[in-house]
Amino acid sequence: MSDNELQIDFSLSRPPQLLRMSTHRRWNGILGISGPSGAGKTSLLRVLAGLEPQARGRVLFNGEVLQDSAQAVFVAPHRRRVVAVFQDARLFTHLDVLGNLAYAARRATATPALDRDTVIALLGLAPLLQRKVDGLSGGETQRVAIARAVLAAPRLLLLDEPVSALDARGRDEVLSCIERVRDASGLPMLYVSHAGAELRRLATQILALETEAYGASCDETPPGTMVDPC
């Protein structure tokens, strides 16, 4: 598995805060993102996904410039192949589970790291395929959201507290699914969580964000150092 490389040096105005982040990271597998509320964890994912065009500075992934305000470079979200799964799964409620997966596959601009049958098996979705998504449990919903994200053929997968609203059983089930997808696909992931146990379980490295008087900053924890955010 080759190293993945993330270079960020940007600022984002969130009055009354100013979010500033600057780091250069290489990692394999899952890079955990920790930090208190307001430190900019979700904002970081939004910048990477191309949802914050007003961010000033530079963002590179594996050597490709995704955003550079000084050079007037901004790669549109649909061209980045950076796919996010947020706390609210944002599934299409007018489609069943299979329809949601098929939609992602149709919109993919590259070949996914895993084919549909493999994704369905890894995430245990076979019994759910004909069900409407508004009738799913929280854990089932998140498993479908992760499957849809993988079938969209990302080169970077962003997971923003995907198990925070689940009970212990649902949380463990989804975390196990993420581990299986990680191991089978080799997809690089960023995983945001307040829970130290989740990060220790999943992440090969943890990037800790901290708040300061003027806003937020990126704590330069040395690569490979595991930190407990709790």
C-alpha positions in Angstrom: 0.0 0.0 0.0 1.6 3.3 -1.1 1.7 6.5 1.0 -1.0 9.1 0.5 0.0 12.7 0.8 -2.1 15.7 1.9 -0.7 19.2 1.8 -2.9 22.0 3.2 -2.2 25.6 4.0 -5.4 27.6 4.0 -7.6 30.0 6.0 -11.4 30.1 6.1 -13.4 32.9 7.6 -16.2 31.7 9.9 -17.1 34.9 11.8 -16.3 35.5 14.5 -13.7 32.8 14.0 -10.9 32.5 11.5 -9.9 28.9 10.8 -6.3 28.4 9.8 -4.7 25.1 8.9 -1.3 24.2 7.7 0.1 20.6 7.6 1.8 18.1 5.4 0.9 14.5 6.0 1.8 11.1 4.6 -0.3 8.1 5.7 -1.7 4.8 4.8 -5.2 3.6 5.5 -7.1 6.0 7.7 -6.0 9.4 9.0 -8.0 10.2 12.1 -9.0 13.8 12.7 -9.7 14.8 16.3 -10.3 18.0 18.2 -12.9 19.9 20.2 -16.1 21.4 18.8 -15.2 24.5 16.8 -11.7 23.4 15.9 -12.7 23.0 12.2 -12.9 19.2 11.7 -16.0 19.3 9.4 -14.7 22.5 7.7 -11.5 20.7 6.8 -13.5 17.9 5.1 -15.7 20.5 3.3 -12.5 22.2 2.0 -11.1 18.9 0.7 -14.4 18.1 -0.9 -14.5 21.4 -2.7 -17.5 22.8 -0.8 -15.7 25.9 0.5 -14.5 27.8 -2.7 -14.0 30.9 -0.6 -11.1 29.3 1.4 -7.8 31.1 0.8 -4.6 29.2 0.3 -3.6 25.9 -1.2 -4.9 22.3 -1.0 -3.1 19.4 -2.6 -3.8 15.7 -2.5 -1.1 13.3 -3.9 0.6 16.1 -5.6 -2.5 17.5 -7.5 -3.5 21.0 -6.7 -7.2 21.0 -5.8 -7.4 24.6 -4.7 -4.9 27.5 -4.9 -6.4 31.0 -4.4 -3.2 32.8 -5.4 -3.2 31.0 -8.8 -7.0 31.1 -9.2 -7.2 27.3 -9.3 -10.3 25.6 -8.0 -11.2 22.1 -9.0 -15.0 21.6 -9.0 -16.3 19.1 -6.4 -17.5 16.6 -9.0 -14.0 16.5 -10.6 -12.1 16.0 -7.4 -13.2 12.4 -6.7 -13.2 13.3 -3.0 -16.4 11.8 -1.5 -17.8 12.6 1.9 -20.1 10.7 4.2 -21.5 13.2 6.8 -23.5 12.5 10.0 -26.7 12.8 8.1 -26.4 10.2 5.4 -28.2 12.2 2.7 -29.6 9.2 0.8 -32.2 9.6 -1.9 -35.5 8.8 -0.1 -37.4 8.3 -3.4 -35.1 5.3 -4.2 -34.6 2.0 -2.5 -31.2 0.9 -1.3 -30.3 -0.7 -4.7 -31.4 2.4 -6.4 -29.1 4.5 -4.3 -26.1 2.3 -5.1 -26.9 2.2 -8.8 -27.1 6.0 -8.9 -23.6 6.3 -7.4 -22.2 3.7 -9.9 -23.8 5.6 -12.8 -22.3 8.9 -11.7 -18.8 7.5 -11.1 -16.1 8.9 -13.4 -13.6 6.1 -12.8 -13.7 2.4 -11.9 -14.4 1.9 -8.2 -11.8 0.2 -6.0 -14.4 -2.4 -5.3 -17.2 -3.7 -7.5 -20.9 -3.5 -6.4 -21.2 -7.2 -5.4 -18.1 -6.9 -3.2 -19.3 -3.7 -1.6 -22.7 -5.3 -0.9 -21.1 -8.3 0.7 -18.6 -6.3 2.8 -21.3 -4.0 4.2 -23.9 -6.8 4.6 -26.5 -5.1 2.4 -28.0 -8.0 0.5 -31.1 -8.3 2.7 -31.7 -4.5 2.4 -31.5 -3.9 -1.3 -35.2 -3.7 -2.0 -36.0 -1.6 1.1 -36.8 2.1 1.1 -34.1 4.0 2.8 -36.5 6.0 5.1 -37.4 2.7 6.8 -33.8 1.7 7.7 -32.2 1.9 11.1 -29.5 4.4 11.8 -26.7 1.7 11.4 -28.2 0.4 8.2 -28.5 3.9 6.8 -24.8 4.6 7.5 -23.8 1.3 5.9 -25.7 2.2 2.7 -24.2 5.7 2.7 -20.7 4.3 2.9 -21.4 1.8 0.2 -22.8 4.5 -2.1 -19.7 6.6 -1.4 -17.3 3.7 -2.3 -19.2 3.0 -5.6 -18.8 6.7 -6.5 -15.2 5.7 -7.2 -13.4 8.2 -4.8 -9.7 8.5 -4.6 -10.2 9.9 -1.1 -13.1 9.0 1.2 -14.1 11.4 4.0 -16.1 10.1 7.0 -17.5 12.8 9.4 -18.5 11.1 12.7 -20.5 8.4 10.9 -21.3 6.5 14.1 -21.9 9.3 16.5 -25.7 8.9 16.6 -25.7 5.1 16.8 -26.1 2.8 19.8 -23.2 0.6 20.9 -24.3 -2.4 18.6 -24.8 -0.2 15.6 -21.6 1.6 16.2 -19.5 -1.6 16.3 -21.3 -2.9 13.2 -20.5 0.2 11.2 -16.9 0.4 12.4 -16.4 -3.2 11.4 -17.7 -2.4 8.0 -15.3 0.5 7.6 -12.4 -1.8 8.6 -13.5 -4.3 6.0 -13.7 -1.7 3.3 -10.4 -0.2 4.3 -8.6 -3.6 4.1 -10.3 -4.7 0.9 -10.0 -1.5 -1.1 -6.9 0.3 0.1 -8.8 3.6 -0.2 -7.3 6.4 1.7 -9.7 7.8 4.3 -10.0 10.7 6.7 -12.1 9.9 9.7 -13.4 12.6 12.0 -14.4 11.6 15.6 -14.5 12.9 19.2 -14.1 9.4 20.4 -10.6 8.3 21.2 -11.5 4.6 21.2 -12.8 4.9 17.6 -9.6 6.6 16.4 -7.3 4.1 18.1 -9.3 1.3 16.5 -9.3 2.6 13.0 -6.5 5.1 12.4 -2.9 4.6 11.6 -2.2 8.3 12.4 -4.2 11.0 14.1 -4.1 14.7 13.3 -5.3 16.8 16.3 -6.9 20.2 15.7 -7.1 22.7 18.5 -8.9 25.9 19.1 -7.1 29.2 19.9 -8.2 32.6 20.9 -8.3 33.8 17.3 -9.9 30.8 15.9 -8.6 27.3 15.1 -5.3 25.8 14.1 -3.8 22.5 13.2 -1.7 20.8 15.8 1.5 19.5 14.2 1.6 16.1 15.8 4.6 14.3 14.2 3.5 11.7 11.6 3.1 8.3 13.1 2.5 9.6 16.6 -0.8 8.4 18.1 -2.5 11.0 20.3 -5.5 10.6 22.5 -8.0 13.4 21.8 -10.1 12.7 24.9 
